[in-house]
Amino acid sequence: MLSKDNDKMKISQQEMDHIFYLNRQLTKLKVAQNEGGRKQIFVSHSRKDQEGKDFINSLTGTGPGNVKAFYYSFEGETPPHSTRLKEEMVKSMSVFLLKSSIENSWTASWINYEVGLAHGIGKNIWVFENPRNNNASFPIPYVTAYIQRPERLERRDVFPYNKIIDVAGMSNPKDISENGQELTEFTCTNEECKAKYFIWLIDVNKKFRCPVCGKEMVLK
């Protein structure tokens, strides 16, 4: 259950805008450290979610952003894992979390560690989910935007996915727009959550589960 003390942690929109600005300035300083000067995004994922990885890969490496996706797999990597994760997180512009069925609590724990680390160093956290595979129940405590996605894209220039990738997720979500289309600012209606984030829905009934508390929501 979420504590009602969360209200004490709320910050103003002006403070949020300042955080976005500082994060953009910091990550600009890190670009030169990345391979070939390419912007990098950190993709938090389940190793079994190949569909999600294919979706991200169809958007990265091309387009004006020429963004590189970084995936970390514990198999074959040398511990301590937290050291490498932190190094790559700092170099990344933002975090893209592929929300899907998680096969065990160990994986969910590491994903939540990555989310907490990203929040602690001021990274945007973009949660992507296929609404046809939305039975993942673990909470995500910090969310910048929740984006529903199709299984695959027939072409790359589909809003808002192309716009988010092209800026490596560094933009304030309210600045993501194209031809009158934009993300929607949303506040969870669960009295014990009240989390605020931006959303983009493709579900025809405008239904989704709040990524923070897991309660079913309907956008009216």
C-alpha positions as CSV (number, residue, x, y, z in Angstrom):
1,M,0.0,0.0,0.0
2,L,1.3,3.4,-0.9
3,S,1.8,5.8,2.1
4,K,-0.2,9.0,2.3
5,D,3.1,10.6,3.2
6,N,3.8,10.6,-0.6
7,D,1.9,14.0,-0.7
8,K,4.9,15.5,1.2
9,M,7.1,14.5,-1.8
10,K,5.1,16.3,-4.5
11,I,7.0,19.0,-6.3
12,S,5.8,21.8,-8.4
13,Q,5.7,21.9,-12.2
14,Q,8.4,24.5,-12.2
15,E,10.6,22.3,-10.2
16,M,9.9,19.4,-12.6
17,D,10.8,21.5,-15.6
18,H,14.0,22.5,-13.9
19,I,14.8,18.8,-13.3
20,F,14.2,18.0,-16.9
21,Y,16.5,20.9,-17.9
22,L,19.3,19.8,-15.6
23,N,19.0,16.2,-16.8
24,R,19.3,17.3,-20.5
25,Q,22.4,19.4,-19.7
26,L,24.1,16.5,-17.8
27,T,23.4,13.9,-20.4
28,K,24.7,16.2,-23.1
29,L,28.0,16.1,-21.3
30,K,28.0,12.3,-21.5
31,V,27.3,12.0,-25.3
32,A,30.9,12.2,-26.2
33,Q,31.6,9.1,-24.0
34,N,29.3,7.0,-26.1
35,E,30.3,5.0,-29.1
36,G,30.7,7.3,-32.1
37,G,29.0,10.1,-30.2
38,R,25.6,8.3,-30.6
39,K,23.0,8.9,-27.9
40,Q,22.3,5.9,-25.8
41,I,19.1,4.7,-24.1
42,F,19.1,2.2,-21.3
43,V,16.4,-0.5,-21.9
44,S,15.2,-2.2,-18.7
45,H,13.6,-5.5,-19.7
46,S,12.9,-9.2,-19.1
47,R,15.4,-11.4,-21.0
48,K,12.4,-13.4,-22.4
49,D,10.7,-10.3,-23.9
50,Q,12.1,-10.6,-27.4
51,E,9.0,-9.0,-28.9
52,G,9.7,-5.8,-26.8
53,K,13.3,-5.8,-27.8
54,D,12.4,-6.2,-31.5
55,F,10.0,-3.2,-31.2
56,I,12.7,-0.9,-29.7
57,N,15.3,-2.2,-32.2
58,S,13.0,-1.2,-35.1
59,L,13.2,2.4,-34.0
60,T,16.9,2.7,-32.9
61,G,20.0,3.0,-35.1
62,T,18.1,4.9,-37.9
63,G,16.3,8.2,-38.1
64,P,17.7,11.6,-37.1
65,G,18.5,10.5,-33.6
66,N,20.7,7.5,-34.6
67,V,20.1,6.2,-31.0
68,K,21.8,3.2,-29.6
69,A,19.9,0.9,-27.3
70,F,21.7,-0.7,-24.4
71,Y,20.5,-4.0,-22.9
72,Y,22.1,-5.7,-20.0
73,S,21.8,-9.5,-19.4
74,F,23.3,-11.0,-16.3
75,E,24.2,-14.2,-18.2
76,G,27.8,-13.9,-19.3
77,E,28.5,-10.6,-17.5
78,T,31.1,-10.3,-14.8
79,P,29.8,-9.2,-11.3
80,P,29.3,-7.0,-9.5
81,H,26.4,-6.2,-11.8
82,S,25.4,-3.0,-10.1
83,T,28.7,-1.3,-11.1
84,R,28.2,-1.9,-14.8
85,L,24.5,-1.0,-14.6
86,K,25.3,2.3,-13.0
87,E,28.0,3.1,-15.5
88,E,25.7,2.5,-18.5
89,M,22.8,4.3,-16.8
90,V,24.8,7.4,-16.3
91,K,25.9,7.3,-20.0
92,S,22.3,6.9,-21.2
93,M,20.0,9.7,-22.0
94,S,16.9,8.0,-20.4
95,V,15.5,4.7,-19.4
96,F,12.9,2.7,-21.5
97,L,11.2,0.0,-19.4
98,L,9.6,-2.8,-21.4
99,K,6.7,-3.8,-19.2
100,S,5.7,-7.4,-19.8
101,S,5.1,-10.7,-18.1
102,I,8.0,-11.2,-15.6
103,E,9.0,-14.8,-15.1
104,N,10.2,-14.5,-11.6
105,S,10.6,-12.1,-8.6
106,W,14.3,-11.9,-9.1
107,T,13.9,-10.2,-12.5
108,A,11.2,-7.9,-11.1
109,S,13.6,-6.9,-8.2
110,W,16.4,-6.0,-10.6
111,I,14.0,-4.0,-12.8
112,N,12.9,-2.0,-9.8
113,Y,16.5,-1.5,-8.8
114,E,17.2,0.0,-12.3
115,V,14.1,2.2,-12.0
116,G,15.2,3.5,-8.6
117,L,18.7,4.1,-9.9
118,A,17.4,6.0,-12.9
119,H,15.2,8.2,-10.7
120,G,18.0,8.8,-8.3
121,I,20.2,10.3,-11.1
122,G,17.4,12.2,-12.7
123,K,16.6,10.1,-15.8
124,N,13.3,10.1,-17.6
125,I,11.6,6.7,-17.3
126,W,9.4,5.7,-20.2
127,V,7.2,2.6,-19.6
128,F,6.3,0.8,-22.8
129,E,3.6,-1.9,-22.8
130,N,1.7,-4.0,-25.3
131,P,-1.9,-3.8,-24.1
132,R,-2.4,-7.4,-25.3
133,N,0.2,-8.5,-22.8
134,N,-0.6,-6.4,-19.7
135,N,-0.6,-9.0,-16.9
136,A,2.6,-7.8,-15.3
137,S,1.7,-6.9,-11.8
138,F,4.9,-5.6,-10.2
139,P,4.7,-1.8,-9.3
140,I,7.0,0.7,-11.0
141,P,7.5,3.5,-8.4
142,Y,8.7,6.2,-10.7
143,V,7.2,6.8,-14.2
144,T,7.7,9.8,-16.6
145,A,5.3,8.4,-19.2
146,Y,3.3,5.3,-19.9
147,I,3.2,4.4,-23.6
148,Q,1.0,1.6,-25.0
149,R,2.6,0.1,-28.1
150,P,1.6,-2.3,-30.9
151,E,3.4,-5.6,-31.3
152,R,5.3,-4.2,-34.2
153,L,5.4,-1.2,-36.5
154,E,4.9,-1.4,-40.2
155,R,7.0,1.8,-40.7
156,R,9.2,3.8,-38.4
157,D,7.6,7.3,-38.7
158,V,4.7,6.5,-36.3
159,F,3.8,9.0,-33.6
160,P,4.8,9.1,-30.7
161,Y,7.3,6.3,-30.9
162,N,9.6,7.9,-33.5
163,K,9.5,11.3,-31.7
164,I,10.4,9.8,-28.3
165,I,13.3,7.7,-29.8
166,D,14.7,10.5,-31.9
167,V,15.3,12.6,-28.8
168,A,16.5,9.5,-26.9
169,G,13.7,10.1,-24.4
170,M,15.3,13.3,-23.1
171,S,12.3,15.7,-23.8
172,N,9.7,16.7,-21.3
173,P,6.7,14.6,-22.4
174,K,4.6,17.7,-22.8
175,D,6.9,18.7,-25.6
176,I,6.3,15.5,-27.6
177,S,3.8,16.5,-30.3
178,E,3.1,16.2,-34.1
179,N,0.3,17.5,-36.2
180,G,-1.9,18.2,-33.2
181,Q,-1.2,14.9,-31.6
182,E,0.3,14.9,-28.1
183,L,0.7,12.9,-24.9
184,T,-2.0,13.2,-22.3
185,E,-1.1,14.3,-18.7
186,F,-2.8,11.9,-16.3
187,T,-3.3,11.5,-12.5
188,C,-4.1,8.1,-11.2
189,T,-7.6,8.0,-9.7
190,N,-6.6,5.5,-7.0
191,E,-6.7,7.6,-3.7
192,E,-3.8,5.6,-2.4
193,C,-1.6,6.3,-5.5
194,K,-2.4,9.7,-7.2
195,A,0.8,9.3,-9.3
196,K,1.1,11.8,-12.2
197,Y,2.6,10.9,-15.5
198,F,1.9,11.3,-19.2
199,I,0.1,8.6,-21.3
200,W,-0.4,7.4,-24.8
201,L,-3.1,4.8,-25.3
202,I,-3.9,2.5,-28.3
203,D,-6.5,0.4,-26.5
204,V,-9.8,1.1,-28.2
205,N,-11.6,1.2,-24.8
206,K,-8.9,3.6,-23.4
207,K,-8.2,1.1,-20.6
208,F,-4.9,0.5,-18.9
209,R,-3.4,-0.5,-15.6
210,C,-1.6,2.3,-13.7
211,P,2.1,1.3,-13.8
212,V,2.6,2.6,-10.3
213,C,-0.2,0.9,-8.3
214,G,-1.6,-1.6,-10.8
215,K,-5.2,-0.5,-10.6
216,E,-7.3,-0.6,-13.8
217,M,-7.8,2.9,-15.2
218,V,-10.1,4.3,-18.0
219,L,-9.2,7.5,-19.8
220,K,-12.4,9.6,-20.1
